[in-house]
Amino acid sequence: MVFISPVVVPALFFWGVFYDLFSSELPLGIDQPLKLRFYHSLMITTMVLVIWSWKIMHSCMILSFQQGKILQKLGICSDLSLMRIVLDGIPPRRDSMLLIKDIKVDEVPLRIYQPKWPPTGKRRGILYFHGGAGTFGSISKKRVNSFQWQKKTHTTVVVAIVCYRLAPEHPYPGQYFDCLNATLYFMRNLEEYHVDPALIILSGDSCGANFATVICQILLNKRDLPKVRAQVLLYPGLQGLDFHLPSYQQNASVPLLFRKSVVYFCFRYLNKEPSGLEDVLQNRHVPESMKQKYKKWVSADIIPDTFKMRDYIPQKPTSYKPEVHEAIKEILAITFSPLLAEDSIIRQLPECYILTCEFDVLRDDGLLYKKRLEDNGVQVTWCHSESGFHGILSFFGYGIFSFLTGKKIMDSTNVNTFDTGF
C-alpha cells in the first residue's frame, strides 16, 4: 500500500493550478473560465498524483520481485489507463423513468435506454458513439445525454450507446467495425424496441461523431436496411490532413483539448510512437499532391472570415517528409478522415445537425463538413456555441458542476425536429 502524506495532495493541486496558468489559455468569452481552470487543474493534479503513486509502488515492487510476476498480475496502468480513470468522471445519476438493457453484440457492449411503460406508437431510435479519441470513454459517461433526450421528447426515444472496444488494446480500425456491427444489430431488431425504421439517428461527440459519420457513409451500400434519418454530430473530429486550420491555431492551448493532444492521441489510437508529432503538427505528413487534391475541401480559405479574426496567421509552406507520412498515413484514409469522401458519397448522406464550439480546436472540422454537405445539397442545421469549449457536454447533468453553455447546447439539440424535417 502506498502512503500519501496529507500535505502532498494540496501541494500537488496548487502545482496543478500553476501549471494550468502557465500552459493553458482561456480566451475572453469562454464559458465560466474559473470553473474550467479548476477542472483542468484538478485533472492535471489527479494524473500527476496517480503517476507519482504508481512510480513509488513500481520501484518498491521491482526491488522486491525481480521476476516482475506481481507487476503483471496487478496490470500496472499505462498512460491511457490513467486517462480512462481520470476522464470517466463521476457516475451519472439514475433515472426511474428508464429501462436499461445491457447486451453484447459480437463482444461489443451495447446499452439500450427505453421508457418503462408500453409505447403508444413508434419511437425514434438513436445510436450514440461516445468520444474519447478511440482510446478512452465508456457507456456510463455519455448516459446524461440520453436522459436529456428522453425528457425533451416525452420519453419517445430509444437510445443505444455503443461501447466500442478501445485502442490500442483493440487495434484500429476495429472501433469502426464494432460501431458498424452494433448498428446493424439495432437496425435488424427495431421491432423489439418499437422503433420506427424511418426515424433512426446516428450520433456521437468528438471521435464518436467521426464514427457516426463513417458508419453513415458505409450504410449507403446496405440496401436491405432502413435508411438513416439523420446525423447528430457534436464537436466532430473529421480529418487528419490539416492541423493548422484557424481553430487549431486559435485554441491550441484551450482546455480541455490542446492542439498537441489531438495529434498525440492520433498516434496512441494507431498504437504508434509519437516521434513524428511535431512534423505532423506542421502538416509535413501530407504529400503535396494530396494537399492540392483536397484543398477544395480542407483549407483555411474555406473558413468564413468571421472565424479568422482572433489570432490567426496563415501557415507558411512546409516541406513534405515521406518517412512521417509512412509512419501515420492511416489518418489520411477515408475511414479516419471522412471529410475527404468523394462528392458522390457526400450527396447521398442524410440531413445533419452539427454542433461547433468557438473555443475548440476541432471547430473548423465541423465548419468544413457543414459546407461540404450544403454544397452537395444535404440539409444542415448548425448550432454554434460562442462560449463553448471541447468536451463541455461531459459535465452536463451534474448540477452546479455543469456549465451554463452545456445546458443551452442540450436545449438546442432537439431530436423531435427529425420527424418532418428541420
C-alpha positions as CSV (number, residue, x, y, z in Angstrom):
1,M,0.0,0.0,0.0
2,V,1.4,3.4,-0.9
3,F,1.2,6.0,1.8
4,I,0.4,9.6,0.7
5,S,1.0,12.4,3.1
6,P,-2.0,14.7,3.7
7,V,0.3,17.6,2.7
8,V,1.0,16.1,-0.8
9,V,-2.4,16.4,-2.3
10,P,-3.0,20.2,-1.7
11,A,0.6,20.8,-2.7
12,L,0.1,19.0,-5.9
13,F,-3.2,20.7,-6.5
14,F,-1.5,24.1,-6.2
15,W,1.2,22.9,-8.5
16,G,-1.6,21.9,-11.0
17,V,-3.1,25.3,-10.7
18,F,0.2,27.0,-11.5
19,Y,0.9,24.5,-14.4
20,D,-2.5,25.3,-15.8
21,L,-1.9,29.1,-15.5
22,F,1.3,28.8,-17.5
23,S,0.4,26.1,-20.0
24,S,-3.2,26.8,-20.9
25,E,-5.1,29.8,-22.3
26,L,-8.7,30.9,-21.5
27,P,-9.7,33.4,-24.2
28,L,-12.1,36.2,-23.4
29,G,-15.7,35.0,-23.9
30,I,-15.2,31.3,-22.9
31,D,-17.9,30.0,-20.5
32,Q,-17.2,30.1,-16.8
33,P,-13.3,30.3,-17.1
34,L,-12.6,29.9,-13.4
35,K,-14.6,26.7,-13.2
36,L,-12.9,25.4,-16.4
37,R,-9.5,26.3,-14.9
38,F,-10.4,24.4,-11.7
39,Y,-11.4,21.3,-13.6
40,H,-8.3,21.4,-15.7
41,S,-6.1,21.9,-12.7
42,L,-7.8,19.0,-10.9
43,M,-7.4,16.7,-13.9
44,I,-3.6,17.5,-14.0
45,T,-3.3,17.0,-10.3
46,T,-5.1,13.7,-10.3
47,M,-2.9,12.4,-13.2
48,V,0.3,13.5,-11.5
49,L,-0.8,12.0,-8.2
50,V,-1.6,8.6,-9.8
51,I,1.7,8.6,-11.7
52,W,3.6,9.5,-8.6
53,S,2.0,6.8,-6.6
54,W,2.5,4.3,-9.3
55,K,6.2,5.1,-9.6
56,I,6.7,4.6,-5.8
57,M,4.8,1.3,-5.9
58,H,6.6,0.3,-9.1
59,S,10.0,1.0,-7.6
60,C,9.3,-0.9,-4.4
61,M,8.0,-3.9,-6.3
62,I,10.9,-4.0,-8.7
63,L,13.2,-4.1,-5.7
64,S,11.3,-7.0,-4.1
65,F,10.3,-9.0,-7.1
66,Q,12.9,-9.2,-9.8
67,Q,10.8,-11.6,-11.8
68,G,8.0,-9.0,-12.2
69,K,5.2,-11.6,-11.9
70,I,3.2,-9.5,-9.5
71,L,3.5,-6.4,-11.8
72,Q,1.9,-8.4,-14.5
73,K,-0.8,-9.7,-12.2
74,L,-1.6,-6.2,-11.0
75,G,-1.7,-4.9,-14.5
76,I,0.0,-1.6,-13.7
77,C,-1.6,1.1,-15.8
78,S,-0.3,2.8,-18.9
79,D,-0.8,6.4,-19.7
80,L,-4.1,5.6,-21.4
81,S,-5.3,3.5,-18.5
82,L,-4.7,6.6,-16.3
83,M,-6.6,8.8,-18.7
84,R,-9.5,6.4,-18.6
85,I,-9.6,6.6,-14.8
86,V,-9.4,10.4,-14.7
87,L,-11.8,11.2,-17.5
88,D,-14.5,8.7,-16.9
89,G,-15.6,11.0,-14.1
90,I,-18.3,10.7,-11.5
91,P,-21.0,8.1,-12.4
92,P,-24.2,9.9,-13.5
93,R,-27.5,9.7,-11.7
94,R,-30.0,7.0,-12.5
95,D,-33.4,7.8,-13.9
96,S,-36.5,6.0,-12.6
97,M,-38.3,6.6,-15.9
98,L,-35.9,4.5,-18.0
99,L,-35.5,0.8,-18.6
100,I,-31.8,-0.1,-19.1
101,K,-30.8,-3.2,-21.0
102,D,-27.2,-4.3,-21.4
103,I,-26.3,-6.7,-24.2
104,K,-23.3,-7.7,-26.2
105,V,-23.1,-7.7,-29.9
106,D,-20.0,-9.7,-31.1
107,E,-18.3,-9.0,-27.8
108,V,-19.2,-5.3,-28.0
109,P,-21.2,-3.9,-25.1
110,L,-24.4,-2.1,-26.1
111,R,-26.5,-0.3,-23.5
112,I,-30.1,0.4,-24.5
113,Y,-32.3,3.0,-22.7
114,Q,-36.0,2.8,-23.3
115,P,-39.1,4.1,-21.5
116,K,-40.5,1.8,-18.8
117,W,-44.1,2.0,-19.9
118,P,-45.6,0.5,-23.1
119,P,-45.3,2.6,-26.3
120,T,-48.3,4.4,-27.7
121,G,-46.7,4.5,-31.1
122,K,-43.4,4.0,-32.9
123,R,-40.3,5.6,-31.3
124,R,-37.2,7.3,-32.6
125,G,-34.0,5.3,-32.4
126,I,-30.7,7.0,-31.6
127,L,-27.4,5.1,-31.8
128,Y,-24.8,7.0,-29.8
129,F,-21.0,6.6,-30.2
130,H,-19.1,8.2,-27.3
131,G,-16.0,10.3,-27.7
132,G,-12.5,9.8,-26.2
133,A,-10.1,9.6,-29.1
134,G,-10.9,5.9,-29.6
135,T,-8.7,5.2,-26.5
136,F,-10.9,6.1,-23.5
137,G,-14.5,6.7,-22.6
138,S,-17.4,4.4,-21.5
139,I,-21.1,3.7,-21.7
140,S,-21.9,5.5,-18.4
141,K,-20.0,8.7,-19.4
142,K,-22.5,9.6,-22.1
143,R,-25.6,8.5,-20.2
144,V,-26.6,12.0,-19.3
145,N,-27.3,12.8,-22.9
146,S,-29.8,10.0,-23.1
147,F,-31.5,11.4,-20.0
148,Q,-31.9,14.8,-21.7
149,W,-33.2,13.4,-24.9
150,Q,-35.7,11.2,-23.2
151,K,-37.1,14.1,-21.2
152,K,-37.3,16.5,-24.1
153,T,-39.1,14.0,-26.3
154,H,-41.6,12.9,-23.7
155,T,-39.8,9.5,-23.4
156,T,-40.5,8.6,-27.1
157,V,-36.8,7.9,-27.8
158,V,-34.8,4.7,-27.6
159,V,-31.1,5.4,-27.1
160,A,-28.5,2.7,-27.8
161,I,-25.0,3.6,-26.6
162,V,-22.2,1.6,-28.2
163,C,-19.2,0.8,-26.0
164,Y,-16.8,0.0,-28.8
165,R,-13.5,-1.7,-27.7
166,L,-10.7,0.7,-27.1
167,A,-7.4,1.2,-28.8
168,P,-4.6,0.3,-28.7
169,E,-5.6,-3.0,-27.0
170,H,-8.2,-3.4,-29.7
171,P,-6.3,-2.2,-32.8
172,Y,-7.5,0.4,-35.3
173,P,-9.7,0.1,-37.3
174,G,-11.6,-2.3,-35.0
175,Q,-13.6,0.6,-33.5
176,Y,-15.4,1.2,-36.8
177,F,-16.3,-2.5,-37.1
178,D,-17.6,-2.5,-33.5
179,C,-19.8,0.5,-34.2
180,L,-21.0,-0.9,-37.5
181,N,-21.9,-4.3,-36.0
182,A,-23.8,-2.7,-33.2
183,T,-25.6,-0.5,-35.7
184,L,-26.5,-3.5,-37.9
185,Y,-27.9,-5.4,-34.8
186,F,-30.0,-2.4,-33.8
187,M,-31.4,-1.9,-37.3
188,R,-32.3,-5.5,-37.6
189,N,-34.1,-5.6,-34.3
190,L,-36.2,-2.4,-34.4
191,E,-39.4,-4.2,-33.7
192,E,-38.1,-5.4,-30.3
193,Y,-37.6,-1.8,-29.3
194,H,-40.7,-0.4,-31.0
195,V,-38.5,1.9,-33.2
196,D,-39.8,3.4,-36.4
197,P,-37.4,2.4,-39.2
198,A,-37.9,5.8,-40.8
199,L,-36.6,7.6,-37.6
200,I,-33.1,6.2,-37.0
201,I,-30.5,8.7,-36.0
202,L,-26.7,8.2,-35.8
203,S,-24.9,10.5,-33.3
204,G,-21.7,11.0,-31.4
205,D,-19.4,13.5,-29.9
206,S,-15.7,14.2,-30.9
207,C,-14.3,11.0,-32.3
208,G,-17.7,9.4,-31.7
209,A,-19.1,11.9,-34.2
210,N,-16.3,10.7,-36.6
211,F,-17.6,7.1,-36.2
212,A,-21.2,8.2,-36.8
213,T,-20.1,9.9,-40.0
214,V,-18.2,6.9,-41.3
215,I,-21.0,4.5,-40.4
216,C,-23.4,6.7,-42.3
217,Q,-21.2,6.5,-45.3
218,I,-20.8,2.7,-45.1
219,L,-24.6,2.2,-44.7
220,L,-25.2,3.8,-48.1
221,N,-24.4,0.5,-49.7
222,K,-26.7,-1.5,-47.4
223,R,-29.8,-1.5,-49.5
224,D,-31.5,-4.2,-47.3
225,L,-31.5,-1.9,-44.2
226,P,-33.6,1.2,-43.3
227,K,-32.1,4.5,-44.4
228,V,-30.6,6.6,-41.6
229,R,-32.9,9.6,-41.0
230,A,-30.2,12.0,-39.7
231,Q,-26.8,12.5,-38.2
232,V,-26.2,14.4,-35.0
233,L,-22.6,15.4,-34.7
234,L,-21.3,17.1,-31.5
235,Y,-18.0,18.9,-32.0
236,P,-16.8,16.3,-34.5
237,G,-13.2,15.5,-35.5
238,L,-13.3,14.6,-39.2
239,Q,-9.9,15.0,-40.7
240,G,-6.2,14.4,-40.2
241,L,-5.0,16.4,-43.2
242,D,-4.5,20.0,-41.8
243,F,-3.6,20.8,-38.2
244,H,-3.0,24.5,-39.0
245,L,-6.6,25.5,-39.6
246,P,-7.6,28.7,-37.8
247,S,-9.3,26.8,-34.9
248,Y,-6.2,24.7,-34.3
249,Q,-4.1,27.9,-34.0
250,Q,-6.6,30.0,-32.0
251,N,-7.4,27.2,-29.5
252,A,-4.1,25.4,-29.3
253,S,-3.8,25.8,-25.6
254,V,-7.5,25.9,-24.6
255,P,-8.6,23.2,-22.2
256,L,-9.8,20.5,-22.3
257,L,-8.2,19.5,-25.7
258,F,-4.9,21.0,-26.7
259,R,-3.7,21.0,-30.3
260,K,-0.7,18.8,-29.4
261,S,-3.1,16.4,-27.6
262,V,-5.1,15.8,-30.8
263,V,-2.1,14.5,-32.7
264,Y,-0.7,12.7,-29.6
265,F,-4.0,10.7,-29.3
266,C,-3.9,10.0,-33.1
267,F,-0.6,8.3,-32.5
268,R,-1.8,6.4,-29.5
269,Y,-5.0,5.4,-31.2
270,L,-3.0,3.9,-34.0
271,N,-0.6,2.3,-31.5
272,K,2.4,4.2,-32.8
273,E,5.2,6.0,-31.1
274,P,4.6,9.8,-31.3
275,S,8.1,10.5,-32.5
276,G,6.9,12.5,-35.5
277,L,4.4,14.5,-33.5
278,E,5.9,18.0,-34.3
279,D,6.2,17.2,-38.0
280,V,2.5,16.2,-38.2
281,L,1.6,19.4,-36.4
282,Q,3.3,21.2,-39.2
283,N,1.5,19.1,-41.8
284,R,4.7,17.5,-43.1
285,H,2.9,14.1,-43.3
286,V,0.8,15.2,-46.3
287,P,2.2,14.8,-49.8
288,E,1.9,18.0,-51.9
289,S,-0.3,16.2,-54.5
290,M,-2.8,15.3,-51.7
291,K,-2.7,18.9,-50.3
292,Q,-3.7,20.1,-53.8
293,K,-6.3,17.4,-54.4
294,Y,-8.2,18.2,-51.1
295,K,-7.6,21.9,-51.0
296,K,-11.1,22.4,-52.3
297,W,-12.5,20.7,-49.2
298,V,-9.9,21.2,-46.4
299,S,-8.4,24.7,-46.3
300,A,-8.3,27.8,-44.2
301,D,-9.5,29.6,-47.3
302,I,-12.9,28.0,-47.0
303,I,-13.4,29.0,-43.3
304,P,-15.5,32.2,-43.1
305,D,-13.6,35.3,-42.3
306,T,-15.5,35.9,-39.1
307,F,-13.7,32.8,-37.6
308,K,-10.3,34.2,-38.5
309,M,-10.4,37.4,-36.6
310,R,-8.9,36.0,-33.4
311,D,-5.2,35.4,-33.6
312,Y,-5.0,33.6,-36.9
313,I,-1.8,33.7,-39.1
314,P,-1.8,31.8,-42.4
315,Q,0.7,28.9,-42.4
316,K,3.8,29.2,-44.4
317,P,4.6,26.3,-46.8
318,T,6.3,23.3,-45.1
319,S,8.4,20.6,-46.7
320,Y,6.9,17.1,-47.0
321,K,8.6,14.2,-45.1
322,P,7.9,10.8,-46.7
323,E,9.0,8.9,-43.5
324,V,6.5,10.9,-41.4
325,H,3.7,10.1,-44.0
326,E,4.6,6.4,-43.9
327,A,4.5,6.4,-40.1
328,I,1.0,7.8,-39.8
329,K,-0.6,7.5,-43.2
330,E,-3.7,5.9,-41.7
331,I,-5.0,9.3,-40.6
332,L,-5.4,10.3,-44.2
333,A,-7.6,7.3,-45.1
334,I,-11.3,8.0,-45.6
335,T,-12.3,5.9,-42.5
336,F,-10.1,8.2,-40.4
337,S,-10.9,11.4,-42.3
338,P,-14.5,11.0,-43.6
339,L,-14.4,14.7,-44.6
340,L,-12.3,13.6,-47.6
341,A,-15.0,11.3,-49.1
342,E,-16.0,11.9,-52.7
343,D,-18.9,14.1,-53.6
344,S,-20.8,11.0,-54.9
345,I,-20.8,9.7,-51.3
346,I,-21.5,13.1,-49.6
347,R,-24.6,13.9,-51.6
348,Q,-26.3,10.7,-50.5
349,L,-25.9,11.3,-46.8
350,P,-28.9,12.1,-44.6
351,E,-29.6,15.6,-43.2
352,C,-27.4,16.6,-40.4
353,Y,-27.2,18.5,-37.1
354,I,-23.7,19.9,-36.4
355,L,-22.6,21.5,-33.1
356,T,-19.4,23.5,-33.1
357,C,-17.8,25.4,-30.2
358,E,-15.8,28.6,-30.6
359,F,-13.0,27.6,-28.3
360,D,-12.4,24.1,-29.7
361,V,-9.5,23.0,-31.8
362,L,-12.0,20.8,-33.8
363,R,-14.3,23.7,-34.6
364,D,-13.2,24.1,-38.2
365,D,-13.7,20.4,-38.9
366,G,-17.4,20.9,-38.2
367,L,-17.5,24.1,-40.3
368,L,-15.8,22.4,-43.3
369,Y,-18.1,19.4,-43.1
370,K,-21.1,21.7,-42.9
371,K,-20.0,23.4,-46.1
372,R,-19.3,20.1,-47.9
373,L,-22.8,18.8,-47.0
374,E,-24.5,22.1,-48.1
375,D,-22.6,22.2,-51.3
376,N,-23.9,18.7,-52.1
377,G,-27.5,19.6,-51.4
378,V,-27.7,17.9,-47.9
379,Q,-29.8,19.8,-45.4
380,V,-27.8,21.0,-42.3
381,T,-28.9,22.5,-39.0
382,W,-25.9,24.2,-37.5
383,C,-25.6,25.2,-33.8
384,H,-22.5,27.2,-32.9
385,S,-21.7,27.9,-29.2
386,E,-19.8,31.2,-29.0
387,S,-18.7,30.4,-25.4
388,G,-18.3,26.6,-25.6
389,F,-15.2,24.5,-25.5
390,H,-14.4,20.9,-26.5
391,G,-15.9,18.4,-24.2
392,I,-18.3,20.8,-22.5
393,L,-21.2,18.3,-22.6
394,S,-19.2,15.8,-20.5
395,F,-20.1,18.0,-17.5
396,F,-23.8,18.2,-18.3
397,G,-26.2,16.7,-15.8
398,Y,-24.0,17.3,-12.7
399,G,-25.9,20.3,-11.3
400,I,-23.7,23.1,-10.0
401,F,-20.7,21.3,-11.6
402,S,-22.2,21.7,-15.1
403,F,-21.6,24.7,-17.4
404,L,-24.4,27.0,-18.3
405,T,-23.5,26.8,-22.0
406,G,-23.8,23.0,-21.9
407,K,-27.5,23.3,-20.9
408,K,-28.1,25.8,-23.7
409,I,-26.5,23.3,-26.2
410,M,-28.6,20.4,-25.0
411,D,-31.7,22.5,-25.1
412,S,-31.0,23.2,-28.8
413,T,-30.3,19.6,-29.7
414,N,-33.9,18.5,-30.2
415,V,-34.3,15.2,-32.0
416,N,-38.1,15.9,-32.3
417,T,-37.2,18.0,-35.4
418,F,-36.3,14.9,-37.3
419,D,-40.0,13.9,-37.7
420,T,-40.8,16.1,-40.6
421,G,-37.5,17.9,-41.3
422,F,-35.7,20.9,-39.8
